[in-house]
Amino acid sequence: MADPNDVSGTKAARSMLGRRGVDLTLCDLRVMHGVCYIRGTVSAVKGSGVLDIKTEIEHCARLLRQKPEIRDVVIDVRYRS
């Protein structure tokens, strides 16, 4: 059975990135044992106003590390413009 903290951390991370204009359709996002893994290809949602997707992902990672369910964030992505 999945750890409830990991499930809530995954939901929080997905929600935050979606609100910030990050397209996660080609990306795998999971929290396992308190570590948030972002893998795949990320891009900005059209019309979101995000100019630099790499900076936006790094900013989101800093914010996610402040959540009690998430200890660390691993970013293994390709950035698409």
N, CA, C and O atoms as a Maestro MAE file, in Angstrom:
{
 s_m_m2io_version
 :::
 2.0.0
}

f_m_ct {
 s_m_title
 :::
 protein
 m_atom[324] {
  # First column is atom index #
  i_m_mmod_type
  r_m_x_coord
  r_m_y_coord
  r_m_z_coord
  i_m_residue_number
  s_m_chain_name
  s_m_pdb_residue_name
  s_m_pdb_atom_name
  i_m_atomic_number
  :::
  1 25 0.843 -1.176 0.000 1 A "MET " " N  " 7
  2 3 0.000 0.000 0.000 1 A "MET " " CA " 6
  3 2 0.893 1.246 0.000 1 A "MET " " C  " 6
  4 15 1.954 1.268 0.623 1 A "MET " " O  " 8
  5 25 0.442 2.263 -0.703 2 A "ALA " " N  " 7
  6 3 1.220 3.496 -0.834 2 A "ALA " " CA " 6
  7 2 1.185 4.298 0.460 2 A "ALA " " C  " 6
  8 15 0.181 4.316 1.173 2 A "ALA " " O  " 8
  9 25 2.282 4.950 0.742 3 A "ASP " " N  " 7
  10 3 2.383 5.813 1.920 3 A "ASP " " CA " 6
  11 2 1.499 7.045 1.696 3 A "ASP " " C  " 6
  12 15 1.636 7.711 0.670 3 A "ASP " " O  " 8
  13 25 0.604 7.359 2.623 4 A "PRO " " N  " 7
  14 3 -0.277 8.524 2.455 4 A "PRO " " CA " 6
  15 2 0.481 9.841 2.290 4 A "PRO " " C  " 6
  16 15 0.006 10.740 1.595 4 A "PRO " " O  " 8
  17 25 1.645 9.966 2.914 5 A "ASN " " N  " 7
  18 3 2.449 11.186 2.751 5 A "ASN " " CA " 6
  19 2 2.961 11.323 1.319 5 A "ASN " " C  " 6
  20 15 3.017 12.424 0.771 5 A "ASN " " O  " 8
  21 25 3.337 10.184 0.720 6 A "ASP " " N  " 7
  22 3 3.802 10.224 -0.666 6 A "ASP " " CA " 6
  23 2 2.669 10.581 -1.618 6 A "ASP " " C  " 6
  24 15 2.870 11.329 -2.576 6 A "ASP " " O  " 8
  25 25 1.486 10.051 -1.359 7 A "VAL " " N  " 7
  26 3 0.329 10.355 -2.210 7 A "VAL " " CA " 6
  27 2 -0.023 11.838 -2.122 7 A "VAL " " C  " 6
  28 15 -0.250 12.484 -3.146 7 A "VAL " " O  " 8
  29 25 -0.070 12.374 -0.917 8 A "SER " " N  " 7
  30 3 -0.403 13.794 -0.776 8 A "SER " " CA " 6
  31 2 0.711 14.681 -1.322 8 A "SER " " C  " 6
  32 15 0.434 15.756 -1.855 8 A "SER " " O  " 8
  33 25 1.959 14.254 -1.200 9 A "GLY " " N  " 7
  34 3 3.076 15.008 -1.772 9 A "GLY " " CA " 6
  35 2 3.019 15.041 -3.288 9 A "GLY " " C  " 6
  36 15 3.303 16.071 -3.899 9 A "GLY " " O  " 8
  37 25 2.650 13.912 -3.903 10 A "THR " " N  " 7
  38 3 2.517 13.853 -5.360 10 A "THR " " CA " 6
  39 2 1.412 14.785 -5.832 10 A "THR " " C  " 6
  40 15 1.579 15.514 -6.810 10 A "THR " " O  " 8
  41 25 0.289 14.758 -5.136 11 A "LYS " " N  " 7
  42 3 -0.824 15.639 -5.504 11 A "LYS " " CA " 6
  43 2 -0.447 17.105 -5.351 11 A "LYS " " C  " 6
  44 15 -0.798 17.931 -6.194 11 A "LYS " " O  " 8
  45 25 0.268 17.433 -4.275 12 A "ALA " " N  " 7
  46 3 0.685 18.819 -4.044 12 A "ALA " " CA " 6
  47 2 1.661 19.287 -5.117 12 A "ALA " " C  " 6
  48 15 1.560 20.413 -5.604 12 A "ALA " " O  " 8
  49 25 2.609 18.422 -5.486 13 A "ALA " " N  " 7
  50 3 3.603 18.790 -6.503 13 A "ALA " " CA " 6
  51 2 2.938 18.971 -7.859 13 A "ALA " " C  " 6
  52 15 3.222 19.942 -8.561 13 A "ALA " " O  " 8
  53 25 2.058 18.052 -8.238 14 A "ARG " " N  " 7
  54 3 1.375 18.153 -9.522 14 A "ARG " " CA " 6
  55 2 0.506 19.415 -9.584 14 A "ARG " " C  " 6
  56 15 0.449 20.097 -10.608 14 A "ARG " " O  " 8
  57 25 -0.157 19.704 -8.483 15 A "SER " " N  " 7
  58 3 -1.013 20.888 -8.420 15 A "SER " " CA " 6
  59 2 -0.190 22.169 -8.537 15 A "SER " " C  " 6
  60 15 -0.561 23.085 -9.271 15 A "SER " " O  " 8
  61 25 0.922 22.231 -7.815 16 A "MET " " N  " 7
  62 3 1.757 23.428 -7.838 16 A "MET " " CA " 6
  63 2 2.321 23.684 -9.231 16 A "MET " " C  " 6
  64 15 2.265 24.807 -9.732 16 A "MET " " O  " 8
  65 25 2.860 22.648 -9.850 17 A "LEU " " N  " 7
  66 3 3.444 22.825 -11.177 17 A "LEU " " CA " 6
  67 2 2.381 23.203 -12.204 17 A "LEU " " C  " 6
  68 15 2.643 23.994 -13.110 17 A "LEU " " O  " 8
  69 25 1.193 22.647 -12.064 18 A "GLY " " N  " 7
  70 3 0.109 23.004 -12.971 18 A "GLY " " CA " 6
  71 2 -0.314 24.455 -12.821 18 A "GLY " " C  " 6
  72 15 -0.561 25.142 -13.812 18 A "GLY " " O  " 8
  73 25 -0.398 24.919 -11.579 19 A "ARG " " N  " 7
  74 3 -0.768 26.323 -11.336 19 A "ARG " " CA " 6
  75 2 0.286 27.289 -11.849 19 A "ARG " " C  " 6
  76 15 -0.034 28.413 -12.234 19 A "ARG " " O  " 8
  77 25 1.539 26.858 -11.855 20 A "ARG " " N  " 7
  78 3 2.633 27.740 -12.275 20 A "ARG " " CA " 6
  79 2 2.843 27.724 -13.783 20 A "ARG " " C  " 6
  80 15 3.763 28.377 -14.275 20 A "ARG " " O  " 8
  81 25 2.011 26.994 -14.535 21 A "GLY " " N  " 7
  82 3 2.089 27.017 -15.996 21 A "GLY " " CA " 6
  83 2 3.052 26.027 -16.600 21 A "GLY " " C  " 6
  84 15 3.570 26.260 -17.692 21 A "GLY " " O  " 8
  85 25 3.307 24.916 -15.912 22 A "VAL " " N  " 7
  86 3 4.211 23.887 -16.417 22 A "VAL " " CA " 6
  87 2 3.375 22.746 -16.993 22 A "VAL " " C  " 6
  88 15 2.506 22.205 -16.310 22 A "VAL " " O  " 8
  89 25 3.637 22.383 -18.245 23 A "ASP " " N  " 7
  90 3 2.935 21.295 -18.915 23 A "ASP " " CA " 6
  91 2 3.575 19.969 -18.521 23 A "ASP " " C  " 6
  92 15 4.754 19.740 -18.792 23 A "ASP " " O  " 8
  93 25 2.800 19.098 -17.883 24 A "LEU " " N  " 7
  94 3 3.313 17.829 -17.366 24 A "LEU " " CA " 6
  95 2 2.850 16.617 -18.171 24 A "LEU " " C  " 6
  96 15 2.973 15.488 -17.697 24 A "LEU " " O  " 8
  97 25 2.322 16.826 -19.377 25 A "THR " " N  " 7
  98 3 1.765 15.702 -20.125 25 A "THR " " CA " 6
  99 2 2.828 14.695 -20.559 25 A "THR " " C  " 6
  100 15 2.520 13.510 -20.684 25 A "THR " " O  " 8
  101 25 4.051 15.120 -20.789 26 A "LEU " " N  " 7
  102 3 5.131 14.210 -21.194 26 A "LEU " " CA " 6
  103 2 6.101 13.955 -20.042 26 A "LEU " " C  " 6
  104 15 7.268 13.631 -20.265 26 A "LEU " " O  " 8
  105 25 5.621 14.100 -18.830 27 A "CYS " " N  " 7
  106 3 6.481 14.058 -17.656 27 A "CYS " " CA " 6
  107 2 5.928 13.062 -16.637 27 A "CYS " " C  " 6
  108 15 4.715 12.900 -16.508 27 A "CYS " " O  " 8
  109 25 6.821 12.407 -15.924 28 A "ASP " " N  " 7
  110 3 6.441 11.527 -14.829 28 A "ASP " " CA " 6
  111 2 6.805 12.230 -13.530 28 A "ASP " " C  " 6
  112 15 7.963 12.590 -13.316 28 A "ASP " " O  " 8
  113 25 5.827 12.422 -12.674 29 A "LEU " " N  " 7
  114 3 6.048 13.112 -11.408 29 A "LEU " " CA " 6
  115 2 5.559 12.209 -10.288 29 A "LEU " " C  " 6
  116 15 4.381 11.852 -10.252 29 A "LEU " " O  " 8
  117 25 6.445 11.836 -9.375 30 A "ARG " " N  " 7
  118 3 6.094 10.968 -8.261 30 A "ARG " " CA " 6
  119 2 6.887 11.361 -7.016 30 A "ARG " " C  " 6
  120 15 8.004 11.873 -7.100 30 A "ARG " " O  " 8
  121 25 6.280 11.107 -5.872 31 A "VAL " " N  " 7
  122 3 6.982 11.238 -4.604 31 A "VAL " " CA " 6
  123 2 7.113 9.833 -4.028 31 A "VAL " " C  " 6
  124 15 6.115 9.148 -3.799 31 A "VAL " " O  " 8
  125 25 8.348 9.414 -3.799 32 A "MET " " N  " 7
  126 3 8.623 8.099 -3.217 32 A "MET " " CA " 6
  127 2 9.556 8.284 -2.028 32 A "MET " " C  " 6
  128 15 10.658 8.816 -2.160 32 A "MET " " O  " 8
  129 25 9.099 7.840 -0.875 33 A "HIS " " N  " 7
  130 3 9.879 7.937 0.362 33 A "HIS " " CA " 6
  131 2 10.289 9.380 0.657 33 A "HIS " " C  " 6
  132 15 11.375 9.631 1.179 33 A "HIS " " O  " 8
  133 25 9.413 10.321 0.319 34 A "GLY " " N  " 7
  134 3 9.663 11.723 0.610 34 A "GLY " " CA " 6
  135 2 10.492 12.463 -0.418 34 A "GLY " " C  " 6
  136 15 10.764 13.651 -0.246 34 A "GLY " " O  " 8
  137 25 10.902 11.787 -1.489 35 A "VAL " " N  " 7
  138 3 11.700 12.422 -2.535 35 A "VAL " " CA " 6
  139 2 10.821 12.585 -3.766 35 A "VAL " " C  " 6
  140 15 10.237 11.614 -4.248 35 A "VAL " " O  " 8
  141 25 10.724 13.809 -4.274 36 A "CYS " " N  " 7
  142 3 9.922 14.108 -5.451 36 A "CYS " " CA " 6
  143 2 10.798 13.944 -6.694 36 A "CYS " " C  " 6
  144 15 11.826 14.608 -6.833 36 A "CYS " " O  " 8
  145 25 10.379 13.051 -7.594 37 A "TYR " " N  " 7
  146 3 11.096 12.807 -8.838 37 A "TYR " " CA " 6
  147 2 10.303 13.421 -9.978 37 A "TYR " " C  " 6
  148 15 9.127 13.110 -10.168 37 A "TYR " " O  " 8
  149 25 10.957 14.299 -10.741 38 A "ILE " " N  " 7
  150 3 10.358 14.894 -11.934 38 A "ILE " " CA " 6
  151 2 11.204 14.416 -13.107 38 A "ILE " " C  " 6
  152 15 12.363 14.806 -13.244 38 A "ILE " " O  " 8
  153 25 10.611 13.558 -13.965 39 A "ARG " " N  " 7
  154 3 11.353 12.965 -15.080 39 A "ARG " " CA " 6
  155 2 10.567 13.105 -16.369 39 A "ARG " " C  " 6
  156 15 9.337 13.057 -16.360 39 A "ARG " " O  " 8
  157 25 11.274 13.279 -17.476 40 A "GLY " " N  " 7
  158 3 10.619 13.354 -18.776 40 A "GLY " " CA " 6
  159 2 10.912 14.666 -19.470 40 A "GLY " " C  " 6
  160 15 12.011 15.211 -19.371 40 A "GLY " " O  " 8
  161 25 9.899 15.166 -20.178 41 A "THR " " N  " 7
  162 3 10.021 16.403 -20.942 41 A "THR " " CA " 6
  163 2 8.992 17.391 -20.424 41 A "THR " " C  " 6
  164 15 7.806 17.074 -20.336 41 A "THR " " O  " 8
  165 25 9.442 18.576 -20.084 42 A "VAL " " N  " 7
  166 3 8.536 19.614 -19.596 42 A "VAL " " CA " 6
  167 2 8.591 20.819 -20.528 42 A "VAL " " C  " 6
  168 15 9.608 21.098 -21.163 42 A "VAL " " O  " 8
  169 25 7.479 21.514 -20.586 43 A "SER " " N  " 7
  170 3 7.395 22.743 -21.365 43 A "SER " " CA " 6
  171 2 6.394 23.657 -20.680 43 A "SER " " C  " 6
  172 15 5.702 23.257 -19.743 43 A "SER " " O  " 8
  173 25 6.329 24.878 -21.156 44 A "ALA " " N  " 7
  174 3 5.376 25.836 -20.597 44 A "ALA " " CA " 6
  175 2 4.040 25.680 -21.310 44 A "ALA " " C  " 6
  176 15 3.994 25.413 -22.511 44 A "ALA " " O  " 8
  177 25 2.968 25.848 -20.573 45 A "VAL " " N  " 7
  178 3 1.635 25.841 -21.162 45 A "VAL " " CA " 6
  179 2 1.485 27.099 -22.005 45 A "VAL " " C  " 6
  180 15 1.885 28.187 -21.590 45 A "VAL " " O  " 8
  181 25 0.906 26.942 -23.192 46 A "LYS " " N  " 7
  182 3 0.713 28.112 -24.063 46 A "LYS " " CA " 6
  183 2 -0.149 29.139 -23.360 46 A "LYS " " C  " 6
  184 15 -1.186 28.812 -22.781 46 A "LYS " " O  " 8
  185 25 0.292 30.380 -23.419 47 A "GLY " " N  " 7
  186 3 -0.466 31.465 -22.820 47 A "GLY " " CA " 6
  187 2 -0.268 31.628 -21.329 47 A "GLY " " C  " 6
  188 15 -0.929 32.458 -20.705 47 A "GLY " " O  " 8
  189 25 0.639 30.845 -20.741 48 A "SER " " N  " 7
  190 3 0.853 30.929 -19.286 48 A "SER " " CA " 6
  191 2 1.751 32.093 -18.895 48 A "SER " " C  " 6
  192 15 1.734 32.521 -17.741 48 A "SER " " O  " 8
  193 25 2.527 32.605 -19.822 49 A "GLY " " N  " 7
  194 3 3.418 33.710 -19.515 49 A "GLY " " CA " 6
  195 2 4.767 33.278 -18.973 49 A "GLY " " C  " 6
  196 15 5.565 34.129 -18.581 49 A "GLY " " O  " 8
  197 25 5.048 31.984 -18.937 50 A "VAL " " N  " 7
  198 3 6.343 31.488 -18.467 50 A "VAL " " CA " 6
  199 2 7.365 31.709 -19.574 50 A "VAL " " C  " 6
  200 15 7.213 31.192 -20.680 50 A "VAL " " O  " 8
  201 25 8.401 32.477 -19.273 51 A "LEU " " N  " 7
  202 3 9.416 32.793 -20.278 51 A "LEU " " CA " 6
  203 2 10.577 31.808 -20.248 51 A "LEU " " C  " 6
  204 15 11.086 31.425 -21.301 51 A "LEU " " O  " 8
  205 25 10.998 31.395 -19.068 52 A "ASP " " N  " 7
  206 3 12.124 30.471 -18.927 52 A "ASP " " CA " 6
  207 2 11.664 29.274 -18.099 52 A "ASP " " C  " 6
  208 15 11.533 29.369 -16.878 52 A "ASP " " O  " 8
  209 25 11.419 28.151 -18.766 53 A "ILE " " N  " 7
  210 3 10.856 26.973 -18.095 53 A "ILE " " CA " 6
  211 2 11.849 26.370 -17.099 53 A "ILE " " C  " 6
  212 15 11.438 25.852 -16.062 53 A "ILE " " O  " 8
  213 25 13.142 26.431 -17.398 54 A "LYS " " N  " 7
  214 3 14.142 25.869 -16.475 54 A "LYS " " CA " 6
  215 2 14.137 26.626 -15.153 54 A "LYS " " C  " 6
  216 15 14.163 26.010 -14.088 54 A "LYS " " O  " 8
  217 25 14.105 27.941 -15.208 55 A "THR " " N  " 7
  218 3 14.058 28.751 -13.995 55 A "THR " " CA " 6
  219 2 12.779 28.472 -13.209 55 A "THR " " C  " 6
  220 15 12.798 28.415 -11.980 55 A "THR " " O  " 8
  221 25 11.679 28.302 -13.921 56 A "GLU " " N  " 7
  222 3 10.396 28.033 -13.270 56 A "GLU " " CA " 6
  223 2 10.412 26.688 -12.540 56 A "GLU " " C  " 6
  224 15 9.903 26.584 -11.424 56 A "GLU " " O  " 8
  225 25 10.990 25.666 -13.161 57 A "ILE " " N  " 7
  226 3 11.084 24.341 -12.523 57 A "ILE " " CA " 6
  227 2 11.968 24.425 -11.282 57 A "ILE " " C  " 6
  228 15 11.623 23.856 -10.246 57 A "ILE " " O  " 8
  229 25 13.089 25.116 -11.365 58 A "GLU " " N  " 7
  230 3 13.977 25.240 -10.209 58 A "GLU " " CA " 6
  231 2 13.312 26.005 -9.073 58 A "GLU " " C  " 6
  232 15 13.503 25.674 -7.903 58 A "GLU " " O  " 8
  233 25 12.534 27.025 -9.411 59 A "HIS " " N  " 7
  234 3 11.795 27.781 -8.388 59 A "HIS " " CA " 6
  235 2 10.753 26.872 -7.720 59 A "HIS " " C  " 6
  236 15 10.600 26.896 -6.499 59 A "HIS " " O  " 8
  237 25 10.048 26.084 -8.511 60 A "CYS " " N  " 7
  238 3 9.063 25.149 -7.953 60 A "CYS " " CA " 6
  239 2 9.737 24.109 -7.059 60 A "CYS " " C  " 6
  240 15 9.176 23.718 -6.035 60 A "CYS " " O  " 8
  241 25 10.930 23.659 -7.434 61 A "ALA " " N  " 7
  242 3 11.648 22.682 -6.612 61 A "ALA " " CA " 6
  243 2 11.981 23.276 -5.244 61 A "ALA " " C  " 6
  244 15 11.872 22.593 -4.226 61 A "ALA " " O  " 8
  245 25 12.388 24.546 -5.221 62 A "ARG " " N  " 7
  246 3 12.667 25.199 -3.930 62 A "ARG " " CA " 6
  247 2 11.404 25.275 -3.084 62 A "ARG " " C  " 6
  248 15 11.451 25.047 -1.875 62 A "ARG " " O  " 8
  249 25 10.269 25.596 -3.712 63 A "LEU " " N  " 7
  250 3 9.006 25.669 -2.976 63 A "LEU " " CA " 6
  251 2 8.558 24.291 -2.489 63 A "LEU " " C  " 6
  252 15 8.030 24.161 -1.384 63 A "LEU " " O  " 8
  253 25 8.767 23.274 -3.305 64 A "LEU " " N  " 7
  254 3 8.359 21.918 -2.911 64 A "LEU " " CA " 6
  255 2 9.168 21.397 -1.731 64 A "LEU " " C  " 6
  256 15 8.644 20.665 -0.891 64 A "LEU " " O  " 8
  257 25 10.439 21.771 -1.663 65 A "ARG " " N  " 7
  258 3 11.280 21.318 -0.542 65 A "ARG " " CA " 6
  259 2 10.795 21.870 0.799 65 A "ARG " " C  " 6
  260 15 11.167 21.349 1.851 65 A "ARG " " O  " 8
  261 25 9.983 22.902 0.773 66 A "GLN " " N  " 7
  262 3 9.454 23.481 2.004 66 A "GLN " " CA " 6
  263 2 8.223 22.741 2.505 66 A "GLN " " C  " 6
  264 15 7.797 22.957 3.640 66 A "GLN " " O  " 8
  265 25 7.650 21.884 1.695 67 A "LYS " " N  " 7
  266 3 6.471 21.125 2.105 67 A "LYS " " CA " 6
  267 2 6.891 20.009 3.054 67 A "LYS " " C  " 6
  268 15 7.947 19.406 2.865 67 A "LYS " " O  " 8
  269 25 6.078 19.726 4.073 68 A "PRO " " N  " 7
  270 3 6.461 18.706 5.057 68 A "PRO " " CA " 6
  271 2 6.530 17.293 4.487 68 A "PRO " " C  " 6
  272 15 7.258 16.456 5.021 68 A "PRO " " O  " 8
  273 25 5.786 17.004 3.406 69 A "GLU " " N  " 7
  274 3 5.792 15.645 2.838 69 A "GLU " " CA " 6
  275 2 7.000 15.389 1.950 69 A "GLU " " C  " 6
  276 15 7.295 14.237 1.631 69 A "GLU " " O  " 8
  277 25 7.714 16.458 1.539 70 A "ILE " " N  " 7
  278 3 8.790 16.331 0.554 70 A "ILE " " CA " 6
  279 2 10.112 16.742 1.177 70 A "ILE " " C  " 6
  280 15 10.267 17.869 1.646 70 A "ILE " " O  " 8
  281 25 11.080 15.799 1.178 71 A "ARG " " N  " 7
  282 3 12.409 16.074 1.732 71 A "ARG " " CA " 6
  283 2 13.357 16.639 0.692 71 A "ARG " " C  " 6
  284 15 14.174 17.511 0.987 71 A "ARG " " O  " 8
  285 25 13.239 16.122 -0.556 72 A "ASP " " N  " 7
  286 3 14.158 16.533 -1.607 72 A "ASP " " CA " 6
  287 2 13.447 16.435 -2.950 72 A "ASP " " C  " 6
  288 15 12.413 15.778 -3.067 72 A "ASP " " O  " 8
  289 25 14.010 17.098 -3.970 73 A "VAL " " N  " 7
  290 3 13.446 17.074 -5.306 73 A "VAL " " CA " 6
  291 2 14.568 16.707 -6.286 73 A "VAL " " C  " 6
  292 15 15.636 17.320 -6.281 73 A "VAL " " O  " 8
  293 25 14.309 15.704 -7.119 74 A "VAL " " N  " 7
  294 3 15.253 15.290 -8.154 74 A "VAL " " CA " 6
  295 2 14.656 15.679 -9.490 74 A "VAL " " C  " 6
  296 15 13.553 15.254 -9.832 74 A "VAL " " O  " 8
  297 25 15.387 16.492 -10.253 75 A "ILE " " N  " 7
  298 3 14.919 16.971 -11.553 75 A "ILE " " CA " 6
  299 2 15.755 16.304 -12.645 75 A "ILE " " C  " 6
  300 15 16.959 16.539 -12.747 75 A "ILE " " O  " 8
  301 25 15.107 15.475 -13.456 76 A "ASP " " N  " 7
  302 3 15.764 14.790 -14.560 76 A "ASP " " CA " 6
  303 2 14.888 14.980 -15.798 76 A "ASP " " C  " 6
  304 15 14.176 14.063 -16.207 76 A "ASP " " O  " 8
  305 25 14.944 16.170 -16.387 77 A "VAL " " N  " 7
  306 3 14.022 16.517 -17.462 77 A "VAL " " CA " 6
  307 2 14.757 17.137 -18.655 77 A "VAL " " C  " 6
  308 15 15.891 17.603 -18.553 77 A "VAL " " O  " 8
  309 25 14.056 17.117 -19.777 78 A "ARG " " N  " 7
  310 3 14.465 17.883 -20.952 78 A "ARG " " CA " 6
  311 2 13.489 19.046 -21.055 78 A "ARG " " C  " 6
  312 15 12.287 18.876 -20.856 78 A "ARG " " O  " 8
  313 25 14.003 20.211 -21.363 79 A "TYR " " N  " 7
  314 3 13.182 21.407 -21.437 79 A "TYR " " CA " 6
  315 2 12.834 21.694 -22.895 79 A "TYR " " C  " 6
  316 15 13.708 21.732 -23.760 79 A "TYR " " O  " 8
  317 25 11.538 21.896 -23.152 80 A "ARG " " N  " 7
  318 3 11.073 22.259 -24.492 80 A "ARG " " CA " 6
  319 2 10.549 23.680 -24.464 80 A "ARG " " C  " 6
  320 15 9.874 24.089 -23.519 80 A "ARG " " O  " 8
  321 25 10.862 24.423 -25.501 81 A "SER " " N  " 7
  322 3 10.382 25.800 -25.582 81 A "SER " " CA " 6
  323 2 9.066 25.856 -26.306 81 A "SER " " C  " 6
  324 15 8.500 26.935 -26.475 81 A "SER " " O  " 8
  :::
 }
 m_bond[323] {
  # First column is bond index #
  i_m_from
  i_m_to
  i_m_order
  :::
  1 1 2 1
  2 2 3 1
  3 3 4 2
  4 3 5 1
  5 5 6 1
  6 6 7 1
  7 7 8 2
  8 7 9 1
  9 9 10 1
  10 10 11 1
  11 11 12 2
  12 11 13 1
  13 13 14 1
  14 14 15 1
  15 15 16 2
  16 15 17 1
  17 17 18 1
  18 18 19 1
  19 19 20 2
  20 19 21 1
  21 21 22 1
  22 22 23 1
  23 23 24 2
  24 23 25 1
  25 25 26 1
  26 26 27 1
  27 27 28 2
  28 27 29 1
  29 29 30 1
  30 30 31 1
  31 31 32 2
  32 31 33 1
  33 33 34 1
  34 34 35 1
  35 35 36 2
  36 35 37 1
  37 37 38 1
  38 38 39 1
  39 39 40 2
  40 39 41 1
  41 41 42 1
  42 42 43 1
  43 43 44 2
  44 43 45 1
  45 45 46 1
  46 46 47 1
  47 47 48 2
  48 47 49 1
  49 49 50 1
  50 50 51 1
  51 51 52 2
  52 51 53 1
  53 53 54 1
  54 54 55 1
  55 55 56 2
  56 55 57 1
  57 57 58 1
  58 58 59 1
  59 59 60 2
  60 59 61 1
  61 61 62 1
  62 62 63 1
  63 63 64 2
  64 63 65 1
  65 65 66 1
  66 66 67 1
  67 67 68 2
  68 67 69 1
  69 69 70 1
  70 70 71 1
  71 71 72 2
  72 71 73 1
  73 73 74 1
  74 74 75 1
  75 75 76 2
  76 75 77 1
  77 77 78 1
  78 78 79 1
  79 79 80 2
  80 79 81 1
  81 81 82 1
  82 82 83 1
  83 83 84 2
  84 83 85 1
  85 85 86 1
  86 86 87 1
  87 87 88 2
  88 87 89 1
  89 89 90 1
  90 90 91 1
  91 91 92 2
  92 91 93 1
  93 93 94 1
  94 94 95 1
  95 95 96 2
  96 95 97 1
  97 97 98 1
  98 98 99 1
  99 99 100 2
  100 99 101 1
  101 101 102 1
  102 102 103 1
  103 103 104 2
  104 103 105 1
  105 105 106 1
  106 106 107 1
  107 107 108 2
  108 107 109 1
  109 109 110 1
  110 110 111 1
  111 111 112 2
  112 111 113 1
  113 113 114 1
  114 114 115 1
  115 115 116 2
  116 115 117 1
  117 117 118 1
  118 118 119 1
  119 119 120 2
  120 119 121 1
  121 121 122 1
  122 122 123 1
  123 123 124 2
  124 123 125 1
  125 125 126 1
  126 126 127 1
  127 127 128 2
  128 127 129 1
  129 129 130 1
  130 130 131 1
  131 131 132 2
  132 131 133 1
  133 133 134 1
  134 134 135 1
  135 135 136 2
  136 135 137 1
  137 137 138 1
  138 138 139 1
  139 139 140 2
  140 139 141 1
  141 141 142 1
  142 142 143 1
  143 143 144 2
  144 143 145 1
  145 145 146 1
  146 146 147 1
  147 147 148 2
  148 147 149 1
  149 149 150 1
  150 150 151 1
  151 151 152 2
  152 151 153 1
  153 153 154 1
  154 154 155 1
  155 155 156 2
  156 155 157 1
  157 157 158 1
  158 158 159 1
  159 159 160 2
  160 159 161 1
  161 161 162 1
  162 162 163 1
  163 163 164 2
  164 163 165 1
  165 165 166 1
  166 166 167 1
  167 167 168 2
  168 167 169 1
  169 169 170 1
  170 170 171 1
  171 171 172 2
  172 171 173 1
  173 173 174 1
  174 174 175 1
  175 175 176 2
  176 175 177 1
  177 177 178 1
  178 178 179 1
  179 179 180 2
  180 179 181 1
  181 181 182 1
  182 182 183 1
  183 183 184 2
  184 183 185 1
  185 185 186 1
  186 186 187 1
  187 187 188 2
  188 187 189 1
  189 189 190 1
  190 190 191 1
  191 191 192 2
  192 191 193 1
  193 193 194 1
  194 194 195 1
  195 195 196 2
  196 195 197 1
  197 197 198 1
  198 198 199 1
  199 199 200 2
  200 199 201 1
  201 201 202 1
  202 202 203 1
  203 203 204 2
  204 203 205 1
  205 205 206 1
  206 206 207 1
  207 207 208 2
  208 207 209 1
  209 209 210 1
  210 210 211 1
  211 211 212 2
  212 211 213 1
  213 213 214 1
  214 214 215 1
  215 215 216 2
  216 215 217 1
  217 217 218 1
  218 218 219 1
  219 219 220 2
  220 219 221 1
  221 221 222 1
  222 222 223 1
  223 223 224 2
  224 223 225 1
  225 225 226 1
  226 226 227 1
  227 227 228 2
  228 227 229 1
  229 229 230 1
  230 230 231 1
  231 231 232 2
  232 231 233 1
  233 233 234 1
  234 234 235 1
  235 235 236 2
  236 235 237 1
  237 237 238 1
  238 238 239 1
  239 239 240 2
  240 239 241 1
  241 241 242 1
  242 242 243 1
  243 243 244 2
  244 243 245 1
  245 245 246 1
  246 246 247 1
  247 247 248 2
  248 247 249 1
  249 249 250 1
  250 250 251 1
  251 251 252 2
  252 251 253 1
  253 253 254 1
  254 254 255 1
  255 255 256 2
  256 255 257 1
  257 257 258 1
  258 258 259 1
  259 259 260 2
  260 259 261 1
  261 261 262 1
  262 262 263 1
  263 263 264 2
  264 263 265 1
  265 265 266 1
  266 266 267 1
  267 267 268 2
  268 267 269 1
  269 269 270 1
  270 270 271 1
  271 271 272 2
  272 271 273 1
  273 273 274 1
  274 274 275 1
  275 275 276 2
  276 275 277 1
  277 277 278 1
  278 278 279 1
  279 279 280 2
  280 279 281 1
  281 281 282 1
  282 282 283 1
  283 283 284 2
  284 283 285 1
  285 285 286 1
  286 286 287 1
  287 287 288 2
  288 287 289 1
  289 289 290 1
  290 290 291 1
  291 291 292 2
  292 291 293 1
  293 293 294 1
  294 294 295 1
  295 295 296 2
  296 295 297 1
  297 297 298 1
  298 298 299 1
  299 299 300 2
  300 299 301 1
  301 301 302 1
  302 302 303 1
  303 303 304 2
  304 303 305 1
  305 305 306 1
  306 306 307 1
  307 307 308 2
  308 307 309 1
  309 309 310 1
  310 310 311 1
  311 311 312 2
  312 311 313 1
  313 313 314 1
  314 314 315 1
  315 315 316 2
  316 315 317 1
  317 317 318 1
  318 318 319 1
  319 319 320 2
  320 319 321 1
  321 321 322 1
  322 322 323 1
  323 323 324 2
  :::
 }
}
